[in-house]
């Protein structure tokens, strides 16, 4: 049984209708406390606890934790209760629960880790809703391949299957409902779902009255009223749905068949009993289309960037780690971030923030704010970061970018410390602490500034740096968590001629890129993609680093390199993209430059063996030669030559 820990299942609920239960009251601390009746599946651990201790399943929560509620603590208690009743009475509350134990008693509460939200009750009514997982992290191709080939489907980002007693009747993917799944379609772990048998699909938007009987929760779940699901959706699915198995059987006989839908068009081809799908999407923005648009926007802004630099920057952002742009002043580092923002089509005022770093910053209060104990108020920093994070939390399908300009004017490890440790985490752990929770009940603006704020996956952090006498160097703690991209200057003649060559792409983008679209470009498979040969390279590299400078590459860095490699865009049918050479060997070389070489710095005495002199006689050069089947390492060799030259001239390299 999970105690004092959030349970990974969303529940839909309503304000408890029993007046004798005092559904809304004022707590001993002066906060509004309310009771919730569940109207969807209840997690197994909640049911077990209620049965074991003879408890009624009623959930308690505080109004101050509800998104959108602003508390007026100075109003009379009766008025406060009535105002909150008006606010919540015709709404459905979506929340994650947790079980709290106080002594020998157990209580069912709304979790504070995931902010409860209110949604309007569907017009069709109903008091029993079934959750349907949204699995858009899989492309339509991959999802149908998994269904047809009886492969496992992970629900770990959606729901904890250990807490679900019943099997899901249907699943949602990219505009379609798939089902009906049967009892033999089983859970094979806490987060893996596997199915077999004949699966059909229908277009959800074409189900009559669907909007009157459903609630969409971000990109995780759709709650559908139970009787409507049984009588309208599943009947339609079984009667008129397109059978994946029958479609595939026809294709085996006919060779190939083209099938069109409201959202996608694709051709299925069976070759040697293997399903292959040639896919084209006329409505969804694909990654190649975005990269071409990104290049066009940069040219339109009268900036010239190598296409490889633009792709490298985009892939680095996709990995979710901190991205740092390094280069001499005036090479367009900040402009590149602005151009990326413009290519994404995000709102410059609400979803984009450039923060000018000040040299006197020395802790995180300089960027997020502080608790004013004397006046019982939280004072957010003038950077506006906290308000942007709050907005991002409310809009998970929008992309947000925070750029720290001249990031190393102050010590990043000091003012950015919380973010450094939290960005690589997931779920409730990916959050920052504004102040001690024990102080929350004393603050006048606690409803606006809770003690903890989540950092959504839809928030990306980018920094720009200059290396000169006014800046601070980075510690390994920062370098281990960042892709350090070196920007340069291309030919000025090319820059001039580029003005006359500006050409609108064949597929322009005239709308905002949503987080759903962005995540469709991300390979989130956790299984390592690095080959044994590539890992042998890193093992030997680690040996040299440890022997010479007492450093090494940890699992964090290897994981991030692996994530970068698996997120390289691959467009096998695009000759222009293939010709630029942004392939695996080039990306492997890039990651050595961006992830490993910045850590190799120090005096000649320490580095003379590992780097050597400019004649490529150092141990690292020999290692590159040994593994030249992986890459030519042109970029790595160039950086090592520069470091060897610095050692020869100055006796030190940074």
C-alpha positions as CSV (number, residue, x, y, z in Angstrom):
1,X,0.0,0.0,0.0
2,X,1.3,3.4,-1.0
3,X,1.4,5.8,2.0
4,X,2.1,9.5,1.9
5,X,3.1,9.2,-1.8
6,X,1.2,10.2,-4.9
7,X,-0.5,7.4,-6.7
8,X,0.0,7.4,-10.4
9,X,-3.6,7.4,-11.5
10,X,-5.8,10.4,-12.4
11,X,-9.3,10.4,-10.9
12,X,-12.3,12.4,-12.0
13,X,-14.5,13.6,-9.1
14,X,-17.3,16.0,-8.1
15,X,-18.0,18.0,-4.9
16,X,-19.5,15.5,-2.5
17,X,-23.3,16.0,-2.7
18,X,-24.0,14.7,0.9
19,X,-24.8,17.9,3.0
20,X,-24.4,15.9,6.2
21,X,-20.7,15.4,5.3
22,X,-20.0,19.1,5.2
23,X,-18.5,19.0,1.8
24,X,-17.0,22.5,2.3
25,X,-15.6,23.8,5.6
26,X,-12.9,25.9,7.1
27,X,-10.0,24.0,8.6
28,X,-8.3,24.7,11.9
29,X,-5.6,26.7,9.9
30,X,-8.2,28.9,8.3
31,X,-8.0,27.2,4.8
32,X,-11.0,26.0,2.8
33,X,-11.2,22.2,3.0
34,X,-13.6,20.3,0.6
35,X,-14.7,16.7,0.0
36,X,-14.7,15.0,-3.4
37,X,-16.7,12.0,-4.6
38,X,-14.9,9.9,-7.3
39,X,-16.8,9.3,-10.5
40,X,-14.1,7.3,-12.3
41,X,-12.0,4.3,-11.5
42,X,-10.4,4.3,-8.0
43,X,-6.9,3.0,-7.6
44,X,-6.5,-0.5,-6.2
45,X,-4.6,0.6,-3.2
46,X,-7.4,3.0,-2.2
47,X,-10.0,0.3,-2.5
48,X,-7.8,-2.1,-0.5
49,X,-7.3,0.4,2.3
50,X,-11.0,1.3,2.4
51,X,-12.0,-2.3,2.6
52,X,-9.4,-3.2,5.2
53,X,-10.3,-0.3,7.6
54,X,-14.0,0.0,6.7
55,X,-13.6,3.5,5.3
56,X,-15.9,5.4,2.9
57,X,-14.0,6.5,-0.3
58,X,-14.1,10.2,0.0
59,X,-11.2,12.5,-0.9
60,X,-10.2,15.7,0.9
61,X,-8.4,18.6,-0.6
62,X,-7.5,22.3,0.0
63,X,-9.0,25.0,-2.2
64,X,-5.6,26.8,-2.3
65,X,-4.2,23.9,-4.3
66,X,-6.8,24.1,-7.1
67,X,-5.6,25.8,-10.3
68,X,-7.5,29.0,-10.9
69,X,-8.8,29.5,-7.4
70,X,-7.9,32.8,-5.7
71,X,-8.5,32.9,-1.9
72,X,-9.9,35.9,-0.1
73,X,-8.9,35.1,3.5
74,X,-10.4,38.3,4.9
75,X,-14.0,37.5,3.8
76,X,-16.4,36.0,6.4
77,X,-16.2,32.2,6.6
78,X,-19.7,31.7,5.3
79,X,-19.1,34.0,2.3
80,X,-15.8,32.2,1.5
81,X,-17.5,28.8,1.6
82,X,-20.3,30.0,-0.7
83,X,-17.9,31.6,-3.2
84,X,-15.9,28.4,-3.4
85,X,-19.1,26.4,-3.8
86,X,-20.1,28.6,-6.8
87,X,-16.5,28.1,-8.2
88,X,-16.5,24.3,-7.9
89,X,-20.2,23.1,-7.9
90,X,-20.7,22.5,-11.6
91,X,-17.2,21.3,-12.3
92,X,-15.4,18.0,-12.4
93,X,-12.2,17.9,-10.4
94,X,-9.3,16.0,-12.0
95,X,-6.6,14.9,-9.5
96,X,-4.1,12.3,-8.4
97,X,-4.7,10.8,-4.9
98,X,-2.5,9.8,-2.0
99,X,-3.2,7.9,1.3
100,X,-2.2,9.7,4.4
101,X,-1.7,7.9,7.7
102,X,-2.0,9.7,11.0
103,X,-1.5,7.4,13.9
104,X,-3.9,4.5,13.4
105,X,-6.2,6.4,11.0
106,X,-6.0,6.6,7.2
107,X,-7.2,9.5,5.0
108,X,-7.7,9.8,1.3
109,X,-6.5,13.1,-0.1
110,X,-5.9,15.1,-3.3
111,X,-2.2,15.1,-4.1
112,X,-0.4,18.5,-4.1
113,X,2.4,17.2,-6.2
114,X,0.2,17.2,-9.3
115,X,-2.0,20.3,-9.2
116,X,-5.7,19.4,-9.3
117,X,-7.6,21.1,-12.1
118,X,-11.3,21.9,-12.7
119,X,-13.1,21.2,-16.0
120,X,-16.6,21.9,-17.0
121,X,-19.0,19.0,-16.7
122,X,-19.8,17.6,-20.2
123,X,-23.2,18.6,-21.5
124,X,-24.3,15.0,-21.8
125,X,-24.0,14.6,-18.0
126,X,-23.4,11.2,-16.4
127,X,-21.7,10.3,-13.1
128,X,-19.4,7.5,-14.1
129,X,-16.4,8.0,-16.4
130,X,-13.8,5.6,-17.8
131,X,-10.2,6.8,-18.4
132,X,-8.8,6.2,-21.9
133,X,-5.0,6.5,-22.2
134,X,-3.6,8.9,-24.9
135,X,-0.6,7.3,-26.5
136,X,0.5,10.0,-28.9
137,X,4.1,9.5,-27.9
138,X,4.0,6.7,-30.5
139,X,3.6,7.6,-34.1
140,X,0.6,6.1,-35.9
141,X,3.1,3.8,-37.7
142,X,4.8,2.5,-34.6
143,X,1.6,2.1,-32.7
144,X,-0.2,0.0,-35.3
145,X,3.0,-2.1,-35.8
146,X,3.0,-2.9,-32.1
147,X,-0.7,-3.9,-32.1
148,X,-0.3,-6.0,-35.2
149,X,2.9,-7.7,-34.1
150,X,1.7,-8.3,-30.5
151,X,4.5,-6.1,-29.1
152,X,4.4,-4.4,-25.7
153,X,3.0,-0.9,-25.3
154,X,4.3,1.2,-22.4
155,X,1.8,3.3,-20.4
156,X,4.4,4.4,-17.8
157,X,4.0,8.1,-18.7
158,X,0.2,7.9,-18.5
159,X,-1.0,5.6,-15.7
160,X,0.3,3.0,-13.1
161,X,-1.1,-0.3,-14.3
162,X,-0.5,-1.9,-10.9
163,X,-3.3,0.4,-9.6
164,X,-5.8,-0.6,-12.3
165,X,-7.9,-3.7,-11.8
166,X,-9.8,-3.7,-15.1
167,X,-8.3,-3.8,-18.6
168,X,-8.8,-0.8,-20.9
169,X,-11.5,-1.3,-23.5
170,X,-9.9,1.1,-25.9
171,X,-6.8,3.2,-26.4
172,X,-6.3,6.5,-28.2
173,X,-3.5,7.3,-30.7
174,X,-3.3,10.3,-33.1
175,X,-7.0,10.8,-33.7
176,X,-8.1,7.2,-33.5
177,X,-9.7,4.9,-30.9
178,X,-8.4,1.3,-31.0
179,X,-10.1,-1.7,-29.5
180,X,-12.0,-3.5,-28.2
181,X,-9.3,-5.1,-25.9
182,X,-10.3,-8.3,-24.1
183,X,-9.4,-10.0,-20.8
184,X,-6.5,-11.9,-22.4
185,X,-4.9,-8.6,-23.4
186,X,-2.9,-8.3,-20.3
187,X,-0.6,-6.2,-18.1
188,X,2.9,-7.7,-18.1
189,X,4.4,-5.2,-15.6
190,X,3.5,-2.0,-13.8
191,X,3.8,0.0,-17.0
192,X,3.6,-2.4,-19.9
193,X,0.4,-3.4,-21.7
194,X,0.2,-6.2,-24.3
195,X,-2.6,-7.2,-26.6
196,X,-3.5,-9.9,-29.1
197,X,-6.4,-10.7,-31.4
198,X,-8.4,-8.6,-33.8
199,X,-8.1,-4.9,-33.2
200,X,-10.3,-2.3,-34.9
201,X,-10.1,1.5,-35.1
202,X,-12.4,4.4,-35.6
203,X,-11.8,8.2,-36.0
204,X,-12.8,9.7,-32.6
205,X,-13.9,13.0,-33.9
206,X,-16.5,11.3,-36.2
207,X,-18.3,9.8,-33.2
208,X,-21.5,11.7,-32.9
209,X,-21.9,13.8,-29.6
210,X,-18.4,12.8,-28.4
211,X,-17.7,16.3,-27.1
212,X,-20.8,16.1,-24.9
213,X,-19.6,13.0,-23.1
214,X,-15.9,13.3,-22.8
215,X,-13.2,15.2,-20.9
216,X,-9.7,15.6,-22.4
217,X,-6.9,15.9,-19.8
218,X,-3.8,17.4,-21.4
219,X,-2.0,14.8,-23.5
220,X,-2.5,11.9,-21.0
221,X,-6.1,10.8,-20.7
222,X,-9.6,11.2,-22.1
223,X,-12.4,10.5,-19.7
224,X,-15.5,9.2,-21.5
225,X,-18.9,8.7,-19.8
226,X,-19.3,5.0,-19.2
227,X,-22.7,4.3,-20.9
228,X,-21.8,6.4,-23.9
229,X,-18.5,4.5,-24.2
230,X,-20.4,1.2,-24.1
231,X,-23.4,2.1,-26.3
232,X,-22.0,4.6,-28.8
233,X,-18.3,4.1,-29.1
234,X,-17.7,0.4,-28.6
235,X,-20.8,-0.6,-30.6
236,X,-19.5,1.7,-33.5
237,X,-16.0,0.3,-33.1
238,X,-17.2,-3.4,-33.3
239,X,-19.7,-2.7,-36.1
240,X,-18.0,-0.2,-38.4
241,X,-14.4,0.0,-37.3
242,X,-11.5,-0.8,-39.7
243,X,-9.9,-4.1,-38.7
244,X,-6.2,-3.9,-38.6
245,X,-5.8,-7.7,-39.1
246,X,-8.2,-7.9,-42.0
247,X,-6.5,-4.9,-43.7
248,X,-3.2,-6.6,-43.3
249,X,-4.5,-9.9,-44.7
250,X,-5.8,-8.1,-47.8
251,X,-2.4,-6.5,-48.2
252,X,-0.7,-9.9,-48.1
253,X,-2.8,-10.9,-51.0
254,X,-2.8,-7.7,-53.0
255,X,0.8,-6.5,-52.3
256,X,-0.1,-3.0,-51.1
257,X,-3.1,-1.0,-50.4
258,X,-3.5,2.8,-49.8
259,X,-5.7,3.8,-47.0
260,X,-6.8,7.4,-46.3
261,X,-8.0,9.0,-43.0
262,X,-9.0,12.3,-41.7
263,X,-5.6,12.9,-40.2
264,X,-3.1,10.6,-42.0
265,X,-2.4,8.9,-45.3
266,X,-0.2,5.9,-45.6
267,X,0.5,2.8,-47.7
268,X,0.9,-0.5,-46.0
269,X,3.2,-3.0,-47.6
270,X,3.8,-6.6,-46.5
271,X,7.2,-7.9,-47.5
272,X,8.3,-11.4,-46.3
273,X,5.5,-11.3,-43.6
274,X,6.9,-8.0,-42.2
275,X,4.7,-5.0,-42.0
276,X,6.2,-1.8,-43.5
277,X,4.3,1.4,-43.7
278,X,5.2,4.3,-46.0
279,X,3.7,7.3,-44.3
280,X,2.9,10.8,-45.4
281,X,1.0,13.3,-43.3
282,X,-0.7,16.3,-44.8
283,X,-1.8,18.0,-41.6
284,X,0.8,17.1,-38.9
285,X,4.0,19.1,-39.2
286,X,6.9,16.6,-39.6
287,X,10.5,17.2,-38.4
288,X,12.0,17.7,-41.9
289,X,9.4,20.4,-42.6
290,X,10.3,22.2,-39.4
291,X,14.1,22.0,-40.1
292,X,13.6,23.5,-43.5
293,X,11.4,26.2,-42.0
294,X,14.0,26.9,-39.3
295,X,16.6,27.4,-42.0
296,X,14.3,29.7,-43.9
297,X,13.5,31.8,-40.8
298,X,17.2,32.2,-40.1
299,X,17.8,33.5,-43.7
300,X,14.8,35.8,-43.5
301,X,16.4,37.3,-40.3
302,X,19.5,38.0,-42.4
303,X,21.6,35.5,-40.4
304,X,23.7,32.8,-42.0
305,X,24.1,29.5,-40.0
306,X,25.4,26.3,-41.3
307,X,22.5,23.8,-41.6
308,X,24.5,21.3,-39.5
309,X,24.6,23.9,-36.7
310,X,20.8,24.4,-36.9
311,X,20.2,20.7,-36.7
312,X,22.7,20.2,-33.9
313,X,21.0,23.0,-31.9
314,X,17.5,21.5,-32.5
315,X,18.6,17.9,-31.6
316,X,20.3,19.3,-28.4
317,X,17.0,21.0,-27.4
318,X,15.2,17.7,-28.1
319,X,17.3,15.8,-25.5
320,X,15.8,18.0,-22.8
321,X,19.2,18.9,-21.2
322,X,20.6,22.4,-20.8
323,X,21.9,23.8,-24.1
324,X,24.7,26.4,-24.0
325,X,25.9,28.4,-27.1
326,X,29.5,29.4,-27.0
327,X,31.3,31.8,-29.3
328,X,32.9,35.2,-29.6
329,X,30.7,38.3,-29.3
330,X,28.6,39.1,-32.3
331,X,28.4,35.6,-33.8
332,X,24.6,35.5,-33.4
333,X,24.2,33.3,-30.3
334,X,21.2,35.1,-28.9
335,X,19.8,35.7,-32.4
336,X,19.8,31.9,-32.9
337,X,17.6,31.4,-29.9
338,X,15.3,34.1,-31.1
339,X,15.1,32.5,-34.5
340,X,14.3,29.1,-33.0
341,X,11.5,30.8,-31.0
342,X,10.2,32.3,-34.2
343,X,10.4,29.0,-36.1
344,X,8.3,27.4,-33.4
345,X,5.8,30.1,-33.6
346,X,5.5,30.6,-29.9
347,X,4.3,33.8,-28.2
348,X,7.2,36.1,-27.6
349,X,5.6,37.8,-24.6
350,X,4.1,34.8,-22.8
351,X,6.2,31.8,-23.8
352,X,9.7,33.2,-24.3
353,X,12.0,34.9,-21.8
354,X,15.5,36.3,-22.2
355,X,17.2,36.8,-18.9
356,X,20.2,39.0,-18.8
357,X,22.5,37.5,-16.2
358,X,24.1,39.9,-13.6
359,X,27.6,39.4,-12.2
360,X,26.5,39.7,-8.6
361,X,24.1,36.8,-8.7
362,X,25.1,34.2,-6.1
363,X,22.0,32.1,-5.3
364,X,18.7,31.1,-6.8
365,X,16.8,33.9,-5.1
366,X,18.2,36.2,-7.7
367,X,16.3,34.4,-10.4
368,X,13.2,33.0,-8.7
369,X,12.6,35.4,-5.7
370,X,12.5,35.1,-1.9
371,X,10.2,34.7,1.1
372,X,9.6,38.1,2.8
373,X,9.0,36.8,6.4
374,X,8.5,40.3,7.8
375,X,5.5,41.0,5.5
376,X,4.3,37.4,5.1
377,X,4.5,37.4,1.3
378,X,6.5,35.7,-1.4
379,X,8.3,38.2,-3.7
380,X,9.1,36.7,-7.1
381,X,12.2,37.9,-8.9
382,X,12.0,40.5,-11.6
383,X,13.3,37.9,-14.1
384,X,9.7,36.6,-14.4
385,X,10.9,33.0,-14.4
386,X,8.4,31.8,-11.7
387,X,5.4,33.3,-13.5
388,X,6.5,31.7,-16.8
389,X,6.9,28.3,-15.1
390,X,3.4,28.7,-13.6
391,X,2.0,29.5,-17.0
392,X,3.8,26.5,-18.6
393,X,2.3,24.3,-15.9
394,X,-1.2,25.4,-16.9
395,X,-0.5,25.0,-20.6
396,X,1.3,21.7,-21.0
397,X,0.8,21.6,-24.8
398,X,2.6,24.9,-25.3
399,X,6.4,25.3,-25.6
400,X,8.2,27.7,-23.4
401,X,11.9,28.8,-23.7
402,X,14.0,30.5,-21.0
403,X,17.3,31.9,-22.3
404,X,20.1,33.1,-20.0
405,X,22.1,35.7,-21.9
406,X,25.8,35.8,-21.0
407,X,25.1,33.0,-18.6
408,X,28.6,32.8,-17.2
409,X,28.9,36.4,-16.0
410,X,28.0,34.9,-12.6
411,X,28.7,31.4,-11.2
412,X,26.0,29.1,-12.8
413,X,26.4,26.6,-10.0
414,X,25.2,29.2,-7.5
415,X,22.2,30.9,-9.1
416,X,21.1,28.0,-11.2
417,X,21.7,25.3,-8.6
418,X,18.1,24.0,-8.1
419,X,17.5,23.8,-11.8
420,X,20.8,21.9,-12.5
421,X,19.8,19.1,-10.1
422,X,16.1,19.0,-11.1
423,X,16.1,19.2,-14.9
424,X,17.2,15.6,-15.4
425,X,14.5,14.3,-13.1
426,X,10.9,13.4,-14.1
427,X,7.4,13.7,-12.6
428,X,6.9,15.4,-9.3
429,X,10.7,15.5,-8.7
430,X,11.2,17.8,-11.6
431,X,10.2,20.9,-9.6
432,X,11.8,23.8,-7.7
433,X,11.2,24.9,-4.2
434,X,10.3,28.5,-3.6
435,X,10.1,28.3,0.2
436,X,9.5,26.0,3.1
437,X,6.0,24.4,3.0
438,X,5.6,25.1,6.7
439,X,5.5,28.8,5.9
440,X,2.7,28.4,3.3
441,X,-0.3,29.0,5.6
442,X,1.1,32.3,6.8
443,X,1.5,33.9,3.3
444,X,-1.1,36.3,1.9
445,X,-0.2,35.4,-1.7
446,X,0.1,31.6,-1.2
447,X,-2.6,30.9,-3.8
448,X,-0.5,32.7,-6.4
449,X,2.9,31.3,-5.3
450,X,2.8,27.8,-3.8
451,X,5.9,26.4,-2.1
452,X,6.8,24.2,-5.0
453,X,6.5,24.7,-8.8
454,X,6.8,22.0,-11.4
455,X,9.2,22.4,-14.3
456,X,7.3,20.9,-17.2
457,X,8.8,19.0,-20.1
458,X,7.5,21.8,-22.2
459,X,10.1,24.3,-20.7
460,X,13.5,24.4,-22.4
461,X,16.5,26.2,-20.9
462,X,19.2,27.7,-23.1
463,X,22.3,29.8,-22.3
464,X,24.7,31.9,-24.2
465,X,28.2,32.5,-23.1
466,X,31.4,34.5,-24.0
467,X,34.8,33.4,-22.9
468,X,36.9,36.4,-21.8
469,X,38.3,38.0,-18.7
470,X,34.9,39.1,-17.4
471,X,33.3,35.7,-17.3
472,X,33.4,32.6,-15.0
473,X,34.5,29.1,-16.1
474,X,32.1,26.2,-15.8
475,X,32.5,23.4,-13.3
476,X,32.1,19.8,-14.3
477,X,28.7,19.8,-12.6
478,X,27.5,22.2,-15.3
479,X,29.3,20.6,-18.2
480,X,27.9,17.1,-17.3
481,X,24.4,18.5,-17.7
482,X,24.8,20.6,-20.9
483,X,25.4,20.4,-24.6
484,X,28.1,23.0,-25.2
485,X,27.7,24.1,-28.8
486,X,30.4,26.2,-30.4
487,X,29.1,28.8,-32.9
488,X,31.3,30.2,-35.6
489,X,31.3,32.7,-38.5
490,X,30.8,31.5,-42.1
491,X,32.0,33.2,-45.2
492,X,31.0,36.9,-45.5
493,X,30.6,36.4,-49.2
494,X,28.1,33.6,-48.6
495,X,26.4,35.8,-46.1
496,X,26.0,38.5,-48.8
497,X,24.8,36.1,-51.5
498,X,22.4,34.5,-49.1
499,X,20.2,37.6,-49.3
500,X,19.4,37.0,-53.0
501,X,19.0,33.2,-52.5
502,X,16.2,33.4,-49.9
503,X,13.5,31.0,-51.0
504,X,10.2,30.1,-49.2
505,X,10.1,26.3,-48.5
506,X,7.7,24.2,-50.4
507,X,5.9,23.5,-47.1
508,X,5.8,26.7,-45.0
509,X,4.6,26.6,-41.4
510,X,2.0,29.1,-40.5
511,X,1.0,27.9,-37.0
512,X,2.4,27.4,-33.6
513,X,4.3,24.1,-33.0
514,X,2.6,22.4,-30.0
515,X,4.3,20.3,-27.5
516,X,2.4,17.3,-28.8
517,X,3.9,17.9,-32.3
518,X,7.4,18.5,-30.8
519,X,7.3,15.3,-28.8
520,X,6.3,13.4,-31.9
521,X,9.8,14.2,-33.1
522,X,11.5,12.9,-30.0
523,X,12.6,9.3,-29.6
524,X,11.8,8.6,-25.9
525,X,12.7,4.9,-25.9
526,X,14.8,4.3,-22.8
527,X,16.7,1.3,-24.3
528,X,20.3,2.2,-25.1
529,X,21.1,2.7,-28.8
530,X,24.9,3.0,-28.4
531,X,26.7,-0.1,-29.9
532,X,29.2,-2.2,-28.0
533,X,31.9,-0.8,-30.2
534,X,30.9,2.8,-29.3
535,X,30.8,1.8,-25.6
536,X,34.3,0.3,-25.9
537,X,35.5,3.7,-27.1
538,X,34.1,5.4,-24.0
539,X,35.5,2.7,-21.7
540,X,39.0,3.4,-23.1
541,X,38.4,7.1,-23.1
542,X,37.5,6.9,-19.4
543,X,40.7,4.9,-18.7
544,X,42.8,7.7,-20.2
545,X,40.9,10.5,-18.4
546,X,41.2,8.8,-15.1
547,X,44.9,8.0,-15.6
548,X,45.9,11.5,-16.6
549,X,43.5,14.0,-15.1
550,X,41.6,12.0,-12.5
551,X,38.3,12.6,-14.3
552,X,35.8,10.3,-16.0
553,X,32.5,10.2,-18.0
554,X,29.6,9.1,-15.8
555,X,26.3,7.4,-16.5
556,X,24.6,10.8,-16.8
557,X,26.8,11.9,-19.7
558,X,26.6,8.5,-21.5
559,X,22.8,8.6,-21.1
560,X,22.6,12.0,-22.6
561,X,24.9,11.1,-25.5
562,X,22.8,8.0,-26.1
563,X,19.7,10.2,-26.2
564,X,21.3,12.6,-28.6
565,X,22.3,9.8,-31.0
566,X,18.8,8.2,-31.0
567,X,17.2,11.7,-31.8
568,X,19.2,12.4,-34.9
569,X,16.6,13.2,-37.6
570,X,16.7,10.5,-40.3
571,X,15.1,11.3,-43.7
572,X,16.2,8.5,-46.0
573,X,14.2,9.9,-49.0
574,X,15.5,13.4,-48.9
575,X,18.6,13.8,-51.0
576,X,19.3,17.3,-49.8
577,X,19.4,16.3,-46.2
578,X,21.5,13.2,-46.9
579,X,24.0,15.3,-48.7
580,X,24.9,17.5,-45.7
581,X,26.3,14.5,-43.8
582,X,24.5,14.9,-40.5
583,X,24.7,11.1,-39.8
584,X,25.6,8.9,-36.8
585,X,29.3,9.2,-37.2
586,X,29.2,13.0,-37.4
587,X,26.8,13.1,-34.4
588,X,29.2,10.8,-32.4
589,X,32.0,13.2,-33.2
590,X,29.9,16.2,-32.2
591,X,29.1,14.6,-28.8
592,X,32.7,14.1,-28.0
593,X,33.3,17.8,-28.7
594,X,30.3,19.0,-26.8
595,X,30.2,16.6,-23.9
596,X,33.7,15.4,-23.3
597,X,36.4,17.8,-24.5
598,X,35.2,20.8,-22.4
599,X,36.2,18.8,-19.3
600,X,39.8,18.4,-20.6
601,X,41.6,21.5,-19.3
602,X,44.5,22.3,-17.2
603,X,48.3,22.8,-17.2
604,X,50.9,21.2,-19.6
605,X,52.3,19.0,-16.9
606,X,48.9,17.3,-16.4
607,X,47.9,17.1,-20.1
608,X,51.1,16.5,-22.0
609,X,50.5,12.7,-22.3
610,X,46.8,12.7,-23.0
611,X,46.9,15.6,-25.6
612,X,50.6,15.7,-26.5
613,X,51.8,18.3,-29.0
614,X,50.2,19.4,-32.2
615,X,51.8,16.5,-34.1
616,X,49.1,14.1,-32.9
617,X,51.3,12.2,-30.6
618,X,49.0,12.3,-27.6
619,X,47.1,9.3,-26.2
620,X,43.7,10.8,-27.3
621,X,44.9,11.0,-30.9
622,X,45.9,7.3,-30.8
623,X,42.5,6.4,-29.4
624,X,40.8,8.3,-32.3
625,X,42.9,6.4,-34.8
626,X,42.0,3.0,-33.2
627,X,38.3,3.8,-33.5
628,X,38.3,5.4,-36.9
629,X,35.6,2.9,-38.0
630,X,33.1,4.9,-35.8
631,X,34.0,8.3,-37.1
632,X,36.7,10.4,-38.8
633,X,36.6,12.6,-35.7
634,X,37.4,15.7,-37.8
635,X,35.8,18.1,-35.2
636,X,37.4,16.3,-32.2
637,X,40.9,16.4,-33.9
638,X,40.5,20.1,-34.6
639,X,39.7,21.0,-31.0
640,X,42.5,18.8,-29.8
641,X,45.0,20.5,-32.1
642,X,43.9,23.9,-30.7
643,X,44.3,22.6,-27.1
644,X,47.8,21.2,-28.0
645,X,48.8,24.6,-29.5
646,X,47.6,26.4,-26.4
647,X,49.7,24.0,-24.2
648,X,52.7,24.7,-26.4
649,X,52.3,28.5,-26.3
650,X,50.8,29.2,-22.8
651,X,51.4,26.0,-20.9
652,X,47.7,25.8,-20.2
653,X,44.5,25.0,-22.0
654,X,40.9,25.8,-21.1
